Structures are given as C-alpha cells and as structure tokens.
Amino acid sequence: MDFLLSSLGFGGSGGGLPRLTTCEPESFTFPTLTGAEFLAVEAHVVANYSIPAPPGFDATGKDYPAGTPPQTFCNVTVAHTHPGQHDRIHTYVWLPLPPPDEGSGVQWNGVMLSVGGGGFQTGQWIWSHAVTVSEGYAAVSTDGGHATENFGNPATWALASEGNVDLYALQNFASVSLRDAAVIGKHVTAAFYGKQPDKAYYAGCSTGGRQATMLAQRWPELYDGYLAGAPALYWDSFAIASLYPHAVMAELGYVPPACELNEFSRRALLHCDSLDGVEDGVISETELCAESFDPRKLAGEEFVCEDKAADGKKLKLTEKGAQVAQTVWEGWYETNGKSGERTLIWPGLGHQAAMEGSFNYLSTTCDFKSNPPTIPIFMQWLQYFVHRTHQPVDETTFTVSGLKRALRTSRQWYNSVIGTGDADLSDLRASGAKMLMWHGLADEAIPYLQTRTYYESVVAAAEPHSPKGVDDYLRFFEAPGVAHCGAGGVGFRPQGLVDTLRAWVEEGKAPEVLPATAARVMVANAPPQGDDDHDDDGGSARSMQRVLCKYPKRARYDGKGDIAKAESFRCE
C-alpha cells in the first residue's frame, strides 16, 4: 500500500500537506467511546470515483446529474456495538487523497462534513458522500445499525419480537449512532491526516435535518455548525398526524382522483400567485392564500381531467374532494363541542405542495376499498412502533378518533426518544456552534409550519435569557415554491448552504439572506431567453434569481425592477 500511495503521489508531508498514513486497516486505531466496543475496521483506496447526484438531500447543495467530479479517496468503515444491546453499527469515512499528477480529484480541505439520512435510513446516502468528498471534505455518515437497503422500511429492525419495539435500535436511529459517528469520524480523520479537522459540520435534510437538530439539542459541542433542511421535527407527532387526511378520506368513503386534486392546486396558484405583488408562478404569501382561497366554494365547477384513464374527460369538482384538499392545506383541527373553539393539532401543507404521490400526504391512484392509499413512512411508524406488530394496518378502518388515540400513544412512548422538539438551545449557544435551518413552502412531505413553530418556540424560550434573541446561533429561512429538500417544485431553491454556514462559523458573516434560484419559472410577458424557453401554450420561461430572507422577513418586490433579478427584491 505504501508503494501504491507513493506511486499515486501520496505520502509524506511535502507541499504543506498534513502527514498521511497508509490507507489500510492496520493504520487505524479506535477512539475512546463510552458504552461502545469496537469490532472491526476496513480501509482501501477508491480511485476516480464518480456517481450521478440528484437534486435534494446532498450536503453541499450542488447537483451533478451527469456525475460528481471524479475523486480518489481512502474509504474507511468502522464497526462497533454497544455491549448488551445486540447491535452492529457501521460508520463510513471517506478521506480525500491529494490528486496525483495525472489523476483526478481535490485534496482535503481540512474540514469534516457529516451527512444525514432520509426516511428510516440513518445515513450513507452514497451520492451525498460522493458530492461531499469531491468538494474536498472528509465525509462521514453512519448506517445506525440498520442495513442501507431498508430505506423507508424498518421491518427488519423495529421489533425485537411481536409486540415489543427494539428500543435500542430506535435510539440508534434517533440519536446515539449520530453521536458515535462524530467521535469516530474525527478520530479516523485525525489518524489519517495527522491532525484534527480544523472544523466539523453536520448537514442533512428531512431525516437528516432532524438529525442535525437532534445533535444541536443534545451534543452541540460535537460540531461547529449544523445545517438542518426541512427537518422532520416532532417525529412522534409528525409520523401519525400526517395520516389525518387519510382518516378523513376513510370517513368520507371517497378518494379524489389525482386530477381533481391537481385542479384544486392549479386554481389555488391562479388565485394566490399575485398576492405578493408579482406573478412569477410561485406562492410566496402562504398565510394570505390560506385566508382567501377556499376550495369548497369551487364544488360543482367543471374541469378537464388530464389523467390517462380519463382521456381528457370533463369532470366536476366535488364537495368531498374539496374537503380533502382543504384538510391537507388547513391541517388537523379539533373543535370543542360546547364553545366551538378550534384547536390546531397538526399543521397542513402549503397550497403549492403536491398533494398526491407515494411520498406525499396522499396517494390517490387507487380505489379506497379494494386498494387503499399507502404512505410508507407514516404507515410503518403506525404499524411497527404504535401497534408494534408485523401485521399490516388496514387503512380502510381509519377513524379520526382512532388516529387521535394513536397520536397520544406515539407521544407518550417516543417523545423523549425521537421527538426532537426541545426548544432549549442554551447548550448550543454556550458551545459557540451555529445552526442554519431552512424549509420549502411547497414541501409535500413535511409541513413547513412545523419548522416555523419550532424556531418560534426556541426564540420564546431564549428571550428571558438572551436580550439579543437567537440570531447569534440560530437562523431560519423559508423558500417559496420549493418542494421537499429542494428535490422538486418550481420555486426558489437556496444555493451554497454549506458555504454560507462555514462563512458564518469561520468568518463571522451571519446570513441575512440566502441566494436562491428557480430554474424555469413561467413568467407572463417575459422575453424568452432562448429557443427552448417556451411552454406548450406559447408562453415563456426564465431563470429566476431571488433572495430568501431571514425569518420572519420576506422578499418584497420593489414594483419596478426585473422580477427575474434578485436586486428587484428587498427584505421586509
């Protein structure tokens, strides 16, 4: 291996590079980690690695649909267990190797960047690692003790036996393996390069965003900065309350066809697009939209169903379909029978969020009775962790009262394990670390309002102790029109998130705005930018630049500038 490293241009400490150990198992020792027993380590060189990286979920916020820049790195895998818990957890560390004279890639930038997971997968998003290491970071993630092929499916680890949740496995998924990975990642990185990382960051979205927030709440000193995108906070409530629209459909006995929901969404956009003073194909004023648009007033109106099965047939918007759409947008309220007062149990989605799909609140490509709609993550939480069974849950038997009981059970059992709703971030403030949070207003999987609620709860908790509020260590941004983790939607996706976080931590440049881009938003009367910048109706499309403002401020149009340019907007 020494010969291989030397022949590739590695080894030694010339040129100001840190000392490199050889990329083989014998070169690595194990760190001191209370409660852990180390089992094995593997290490080998991977040369010129590249993989397509889709939008969303990647740590650096960069997309490489044709493949990440080829990178050569040392791939280290460390296995450990917690004695008595019968687990086996793998931590993955990819360490950039300096580019040889005729090779590819970049050398280590001195920083460690841990990347989060998604759904029921604790980590090891391969494309996130590929993007991260190609940018020069030492990339770290963990499988949490759960096989990576079980993304979105905890069937193999949720239950110790029928009726008994494996709480150790759940703790690993929720928090413990994340702490372990930070310690292991730093140790392995320091052993290889001969120096500790200059800085360490954690970045993730969805489950990864929840993980970043969990670490900031429990072990903020492990990282210098945390990036939490669309975090799945209040998980014990979120995973059950998100099924509320399905309970409503079950009680109604009606599942709207996808084209009906799409029509309600289309009309919501027509009504709400200009509420912010500019027609750009994006709903920015979500509260005004909720106050002024009521789909129930559209019942009985005709529309053309574009679904293949309908073949352009004219249908009518239904009262029940409108009730389902309003339920998705409004959220779950409980009405007091005596006073009539309504209490919010769980928030709804933004009006531009896609309502129908396999990862959304609804799945309507089926008949309710013969083939009921299924949302994997939510249904799996209900089945394995609330009902604690391998037997599938029958969605056709859903009732609102039954779901409310399930919600109470989930909160009682799991809030302290995985809730991630602790508003006391005094330890984060004391550690000197920073956390940057963001959420798309068109998120179809996680309500943006739950992140806003969390941020406001942190502000409220901090006020008696911090006259300056939370700006020194926590900032939150909302992205109009952006779908879950930026993986879709037509809105303004934030750019350079990790770079922004690093500038805040390392240079003291606290972000007031985030640069954002919408690739092809339809704009009325906009001059085309090229031969392909047309829609099917002869309109035009443009690349749009915008700023995202630190909450609670929003970008306001100046009334005269080019709406495709960020300088035409200011934060108010």
C-alpha positions in Angstrom: 0.0 0.0 0.0 2.9 2.4 0.7 4.1 1.8 -2.9 0.6 2.4 -4.2 0.2 5.7 -2.3 3.7 6.8 -3.4 3.0 6.0 -7.0 -0.2 8.0 -6.9 1.6 11.0 -5.4 0.5 10.4 -1.8 2.6 10.1 1.3 4.9 12.4 3.1 4.1 15.9 4.1 5.6 17.9 1.2 3.9 21.0 -0.2 2.4 21.8 3.2 0.1 18.9 3.2 -0.6 17.1 6.5 1.0 13.8 7.1 -0.9 10.9 5.5 -1.0 7.4 7.0 -1.4 4.5 4.6 -5.0 3.5 3.6 -5.1 0.1 5.2 -6.8 -1.3 8.3 -3.6 -1.6 10.4 -3.1 2.2 10.2 -6.2 3.0 12.2 -6.8 2.7 16.0 -10.1 3.0 17.8 -11.2 6.1 19.8 -12.4 6.1 23.3 -16.2 6.0 23.3 -18.1 5.3 26.5 -20.5 2.4 26.1 -19.1 1.2 22.9 -17.0 -1.8 21.9 -15.2 -1.7 18.6 -15.4 -4.8 16.3 -13.5 -4.2 13.1 -12.1 -1.6 10.6 -11.8 -1.8 6.9 -9.8 0.6 4.6 -9.0 0.7 1.0 -8.3 3.3 -1.8 -11.1 4.1 -4.2 -9.8 5.8 -7.4 -11.6 8.2 -9.7 -15.0 7.6 -8.2 -18.0 9.4 -9.7 -21.8 9.0 -9.4 -24.8 11.0 -10.5 -26.1 13.1 -7.7 -29.8 14.1 -7.9 -31.2 17.4 -6.5 -32.1 17.5 -2.9 -30.6 15.6 0.1 -27.0 16.3 -0.8 -24.9 18.0 1.8 -23.3 20.8 -0.2 -26.4 21.9 -2.2 -24.8 21.1 -5.5 -26.3 18.8 -8.2 -24.3 16.6 -10.5 -26.8 14.8 -12.8 -24.1 13.7 -15.1 -21.8 12.6 -12.3 -19.8 14.1 -9.5 -16.3 15.2 -10.3 -14.1 12.1 -10.1 -12.4 11.8 -6.7 -9.8 9.4 -5.2 -10.2 8.8 -1.5 -9.5 6.4 1.3 -12.7 4.5 2.2 -12.7 3.6 5.9 -15.5 1.6 7.6 -15.6 1.1 11.3 -17.9 -1.4 13.0 -18.8 -1.1 16.7 -21.5 -2.3 19.1 -23.0 -1.3 22.5 -22.5 -4.4 24.7 -25.7 -5.9 25.7 -27.7 -4.2 23.0 -27.0 -6.7 20.2 -26.4 -4.0 17.6 -23.7 -3.6 14.9 -23.2 -0.1 13.7 -21.1 0.9 10.7 -19.5 4.4 10.4 -18.3 5.3 7.0 -15.5 7.8 6.5 -14.3 8.9 3.0 -11.0 10.8 3.2 -9.9 12.8 0.1 -6.5 11.9 -1.2 -4.4 14.6 -2.9 -4.7 14.5 -6.7 -1.7 12.8 -8.4 0.0 14.4 -11.3 -2.2 12.5 -13.8 -5.2 11.7 -11.6 -8.4 13.4 -10.6 -9.9 15.0 -7.6 -9.0 17.5 -4.9 -7.0 17.3 -1.7 -8.5 17.5 1.8 -9.7 21.0 2.7 -9.1 20.4 6.4 -12.8 20.2 7.2 -15.0 17.2 8.2 -18.6 17.2 7.0 -21.1 14.6 8.2 -24.1 13.9 6.1 -27.5 12.8 7.3 -30.0 10.3 6.0 -33.7 10.2 4.9 -36.8 8.4 5.8 -35.9 5.4 8.0 -32.3 5.4 6.7 -29.9 6.8 9.3 -27.3 7.8 6.7 -24.9 6.7 4.0 -26.6 8.4 1.1 -24.0 7.4 -1.4 -24.5 10.4 -3.7 -24.2 12.8 -0.7 -20.9 11.2 0.2 -19.7 11.4 -3.4 -20.6 15.2 -3.6 -19.1 15.8 -0.2 -15.8 14.1 -0.8 -15.5 15.6 -4.3 -15.6 19.0 -2.7 -12.6 18.1 -0.6 -14.4 17.3 2.7 -13.7 14.3 4.9 -17.2 12.8 4.6 -18.8 10.9 7.5 -22.1 9.0 7.9 -23.5 6.0 9.7 -26.0 3.3 9.0 -27.2 3.4 12.6 -27.1 -0.4 12.7 -29.7 -0.7 10.0 -29.0 -2.2 6.6 -28.9 0.5 4.0 -31.2 -1.5 1.7 -34.0 -0.9 4.2 -34.5 2.8 3.3 -38.1 3.6 4.2 -38.6 0.2 5.7 -37.8 -0.5 9.4 -39.4 -4.0 9.1 -36.1 -5.8 9.9 -35.2 -3.8 13.0 -38.2 -2.1 14.5 -39.4 -5.1 16.6 -37.4 -7.2 19.0 -40.3 -9.6 18.8 -44.0 -9.3 18.1 -45.4 -6.7 20.4 -42.0 -5.4 21.5 -40.2 -2.5 20.0 -36.4 -2.7 19.8 -35.8 0.5 21.7 -32.0 0.2 21.4 -32.4 0.1 17.6 -34.7 3.1 17.7 -32.3 5.0 19.9 -29.5 4.4 17.4 -31.7 5.7 14.6 -32.8 8.7 16.7 -29.6 9.9 18.2 -27.0 7.6 19.6 -25.3 6.4 16.4 -25.1 10.1 15.3 -23.1 10.9 18.4 -20.9 7.9 17.9 -20.2 8.8 14.2 -19.0 12.2 15.2 -16.4 10.8 17.6 -15.3 8.0 15.2 -15.2 10.3 12.2 -12.9 12.9 13.9 -10.6 10.1 15.2 -10.3 8.4 11.9 -9.7 11.7 10.1 -7.0 12.8 12.5 -5.3 9.4 12.4 -5.1 9.6 8.6 -4.0 13.2 8.1 -2.0 13.6 11.3 -4.1 16.5 12.5 -7.6 17.1 13.8 -10.1 18.7 11.4 -10.0 22.5 11.5 -13.8 22.5 11.7 -16.6 19.9 11.7 -20.1 20.3 10.3 -23.3 18.3 10.1 -25.6 18.7 7.2 -28.9 17.0 6.3 -32.4 17.3 5.1 -35.7 15.6 6.1 -34.5 12.9 8.5 -31.1 14.4 8.1 -32.5 17.8 9.1 -34.0 16.2 12.2 -30.6 14.5 13.0 -28.8 17.9 12.7 -31.3 19.4 15.1 -31.1 16.4 17.5 -27.3 16.8 17.7 -27.6 20.5 18.2 -30.0 19.9 21.1 -28.1 17.0 22.8 -24.5 17.2 21.9 -23.9 20.7 20.3 -20.2 20.6 21.1 -19.6 17.8 18.6 -19.8 20.1 15.6 -19.1 23.7 14.8 -22.1 24.1 12.6 -25.4 22.4 11.8 -27.4 22.6 8.6 -31.0 21.4 9.1 -33.2 21.4 6.0 -36.9 20.5 6.1 -36.3 18.8 9.4 -38.7 16.0 10.5 -39.2 17.6 13.9 -41.7 16.4 16.5 -41.4 13.0 14.9 -43.6 11.2 17.4 -46.5 13.5 16.3 -45.5 14.0 12.7 -45.5 10.4 11.7 -49.0 9.9 13.0 -50.7 13.3 12.4 -49.6 13.2 8.8 -52.2 10.4 8.3 -55.1 12.6 9.2 -56.2 13.3 5.6 -56.4 9.6 5.1 -58.7 9.3 8.2 -60.8 12.0 6.7 -61.0 10.1 3.3 -61.8 6.9 5.1 -64.7 8.6 7.0 -65.9 10.2 3.8 -65.5 7.0 1.9 -64.0 9.0 -1.0 -60.6 9.3 -2.6 -60.4 12.2 -5.1 -58.7 11.3 -8.4 -55.3 12.9 -8.8 -56.6 15.2 -11.5 -59.2 16.6 -9.1 -56.5 17.4 -6.5 -54.3 18.9 -9.3 -57.2 21.1 -10.4 -57.7 22.4 -6.9 -53.9 23.1 -6.7 -53.9 24.8 -10.1 -56.7 27.1 -9.1 -55.0 27.9 -5.8 -52.0 29.0 -7.7 -54.1 31.2 -10.0 -55.7 32.9 -7.0 -52.6 33.2 -4.8 -49.7 33.8 -7.1 -50.1 37.6 -7.3 -50.8 38.1 -3.5 -47.1 39.0 -3.1 -47.3 41.7 -5.8 -45.7 39.7 -8.5 -46.8 36.9 -10.9 -43.9 34.5 -11.0 -45.6 31.1 -10.8 -44.8 30.9 -7.1 -47.0 31.2 -4.0 -45.0 33.3 -1.5 -47.8 34.7 0.7 -48.9 31.4 2.2 -51.0 32.9 5.0 -52.9 35.2 2.7 -53.5 32.3 0.4 -54.9 30.2 3.3 -57.2 33.1 4.3 -58.5 34.0 0.9 -58.8 30.7 -1.0 -61.4 28.1 -0.1 -61.6 25.1 -2.4 -65.1 24.3 -1.1 -66.5 27.3 -2.9 -65.5 25.6 -6.2 -67.6 22.5 -5.8 -69.7 21.8 -8.9 -67.4 23.6 -11.3 -66.2 21.7 -14.4 -62.6 20.9 -15.3 -60.8 18.7 -17.8 -59.2 15.6 -16.2 -55.8 15.0 -17.8 -55.3 11.6 -16.3 -54.6 8.9 -18.9 -57.6 6.8 -17.7 -59.9 9.8 -18.1 -58.6 10.7 -21.5 -59.5 14.4 -21.3 -63.0 13.8 -19.9 -64.8 16.7 -18.3 -65.5 16.2 -14.6 -66.9 18.3 -11.8 -65.1 19.4 -8.6 -66.8 17.6 -5.7 -67.6 18.7 -2.2 -65.8 15.7 -0.8 -62.8 16.4 -2.9 -62.7 20.0 -1.8 -63.0 18.8 1.8 -60.0 16.5 1.3 -57.9 19.3 -0.3 -58.8 21.8 2.5 -57.9 19.2 5.1 -54.4 18.8 3.5 -53.9 22.6 3.4 -55.5 23.5 6.7 -54.2 20.7 8.9 -55.8 18.9 11.7 -58.1 20.9 14.0 -60.2 19.7 16.9 -63.4 21.6 17.6 -64.8 22.0 21.1 -68.4 20.9 21.0 -69.5 23.4 23.6 -67.6 26.5 22.8 -66.9 25.9 19.1 -63.3 26.9 19.6 -60.9 25.2 17.3 -57.5 23.9 18.4 -54.7 23.0 16.0 -53.4 19.5 16.5 -51.1 19.5 13.4 -50.4 22.0 10.6 -51.2 21.4 6.9 -49.1 21.9 3.8 -48.6 25.0 1.6 -51.0 25.4 -1.2 -48.3 24.8 -3.8 -47.3 21.5 -2.4 -48.1 18.4 -4.5 -50.9 16.6 -2.6 -50.7 13.3 -4.4 -47.9 10.8 -4.6 -46.0 8.0 -2.9 -44.1 10.2 -0.5 -46.8 12.9 -0.1 -49.7 13.2 2.3 -52.0 11.4 -0.1 -51.8 8.6 -2.6 -54.9 8.5 -4.7 -54.0 6.3 -7.7 -56.2 3.6 -6.3 -59.7 2.7 -5.1 -60.1 3.2 -1.4 -61.8 0.0 -0.5 -60.1 -2.5 -2.8 -56.6 -0.9 -2.9 -56.3 1.8 -0.2 -53.7 4.5 -0.5 -50.5 4.0 1.4 -47.8 6.3 2.7 -44.8 4.1 3.6 -43.1 6.1 6.4 -46.2 7.2 8.2 -47.9 3.8 7.9 -44.7 2.0 9.0 -44.5 4.1 12.1 -48.1 3.4 13.0 -47.7 -0.4 12.3 -44.3 -1.1 13.9 -44.0 1.5 16.7 -47.6 2.3 17.7 -49.3 -1.1 17.1 -46.0 -2.9 17.5 -46.8 -5.6 15.1 -45.6 -7.2 11.8 -49.3 -7.4 10.7 -50.2 -4.7 8.2 -52.6 -2.0 9.3 -55.9 -1.8 7.4 -56.3 1.8 6.3 -60.0 1.3 5.4 -60.8 1.1 9.1 -59.2 4.5 9.9 -61.2 6.9 12.0 -60.3 10.3 13.3 -60.9 9.2 16.9 -58.7 6.1 16.4 -55.9 8.2 14.9 -56.1 10.6 17.8 -55.6 7.6 20.2 -52.6 6.5 18.1 -51.2 10.0 18.2 -51.4 10.1 22.0 -49.7 6.7 22.3 -46.9 7.8 20.0 -46.3 10.9 22.0 -46.3 9.0 25.3 -43.9 6.3 24.1 -41.5 8.2 21.9 -41.4 12.0 22.5 -38.3 11.7 24.7 -36.6 9.3 22.3 -37.1 10.9 18.9 -39.4 13.9 19.3 -36.5 16.4 18.6 -38.7 19.3 19.7 -36.6 20.6 22.6 -36.8 24.4 22.4 -34.0 25.0 25.0 -30.8 25.6 22.9 -28.9 27.2 25.6 -26.2 24.5 25.3 -25.9 25.3 21.6 -25.5 29.0 22.5 -22.8 28.2 25.1 -20.9 25.9 22.8 -20.4 28.6 20.2 -21.8 26.4 17.4 -24.3 27.7 14.8 -27.4 26.2 13.3 -28.9 27.2 9.9 -32.4 25.9 9.2 -34.5 26.2 6.0 -37.7 24.8 4.7 -39.5 24.9 1.4 -43.0 26.4 1.4 -44.2 23.8 -1.2 -42.9 20.8 0.8 -45.2 17.9 0.1 -43.9 15.6 2.9 -43.2 17.8 5.9 -45.2 20.9 6.8 -43.1 24.0 6.7 -45.1 25.3 9.6 -43.7 22.7 12.0 -40.2 24.1 11.4 -41.5 27.6 11.8 -43.2 26.6 15.0 -40.0 25.1 16.4 -38.0 28.2 15.5 -40.5 30.4 17.2 -40.5 28.2 20.3 -36.7 28.5 20.5 -37.0 32.3 20.3 -39.6 32.3 23.0 -37.5 30.1 25.3 -34.4 32.2 24.8 -36.0 35.6 25.3 -35.7 35.7 29.1 -32.0 34.8 29.0 -30.8 36.4 25.8 -31.8 40.0 25.1 -30.3 39.6 21.6 -32.6 36.7 20.8 -31.2 33.7 18.9 -29.6 35.4 15.9 -26.1 34.6 17.3 -26.6 30.9 16.9 -29.8 30.1 15.0 -31.2 31.5 11.8 -34.2 30.2 9.8 -35.2 30.7 6.1 -38.3 29.8 4.1 -38.1 29.0 0.4 -41.3 29.8 -1.6 -42.3 27.2 -4.1 -39.6 24.7 -3.1 -40.6 21.1 -2.6 -39.2 18.6 -0.1 -35.5 19.2 0.3 -35.3 21.1 -2.9 -35.8 18.0 -4.9 -38.8 19.4 -6.9 -41.1 22.3 -7.2 -40.8 25.5 -9.3 -39.7 27.8 -6.5 -36.5 29.4 -5.2 -34.1 26.8 -4.0 -31.3 28.1 -1.7 -27.8 27.9 -3.0 -24.4 27.4 -1.3 -25.9 26.4 2.1 -22.7 24.7 3.5 -20.6 27.6 2.2 -23.0 30.1 3.9 -22.8 28.1 7.2 -19.0 28.0 7.0 -18.7 31.7 6.4 -20.9 32.3 9.5 -18.8 30.0 11.7 -15.4 30.7 10.3 -15.6 34.4 9.3 -18.5 35.7 11.4 -20.6 36.5 8.4 -24.0 35.9 9.8 -26.5 35.4 6.9 -29.3 37.9 6.5 -30.3 36.4 3.1 -29.6 33.3 1.1 -29.2 33.4 -2.6 -31.8 31.3 -4.4 -32.6 30.2 -7.9 -35.7 29.0 -9.7 -34.5 27.3 -12.9 -37.6 27.7 -15.2 -40.4 29.6 -13.6 -43.2 30.6 -16.1 -43.5 34.4 -16.2 -46.2 36.2 -18.1 -45.0 38.5 -20.8 -41.4 37.7 -20.1 -39.0 37.8 -23.1 -37.7 34.3 -23.9 -34.0 33.6 -23.1 -33.5 31.1 -25.8 -35.2 28.9 -28.4 -36.4 26.4 -25.8 -37.8 29.0 -23.3 -41.4 28.4 -24.2 -44.2 26.5 -22.7 -46.8 24.5 -24.7 -49.2 27.4 -24.8 -46.7 29.8 -26.3 -45.7 31.5 -23.0 -42.1 32.0 -21.9 -39.9 30.8 -19.2 -36.9 32.4 -17.5 -34.3 31.5 -14.9 -35.2 33.5 -11.8 -32.9 34.8 -9.1 -34.2 35.7 -5.7 -33.0 36.2 -2.1 -34.5 34.3 0.8 -34.8 36.5 3.8 -34.1 35.6 7.4 -37.4 34.7 9.0 -39.7 36.5 9.7 -38.8 38.9 6.9 -39.8 38.1 3.3 -38.6 39.3 -0.1 -40.8 42.1 -1.4 -40.9 43.3 -5.0 -39.8 46.9 -5.5 -42.6 47.3 -8.1 -40.3 48.4 -10.9 -37.3 46.1 -11.4 -36.9 42.9 -13.4 -38.7 40.2 -11.4 -36.1 37.7 -12.6 -33.3 39.5 -10.8 -32.7 39.3 -7.0 -31.9 43.1 -6.8 -35.5 43.8 -7.5 -36.5 42.5 -4.1 -35.7 43.6 -0.6 -36.3 42.0 2.8 -39.2 43.5 4.8 
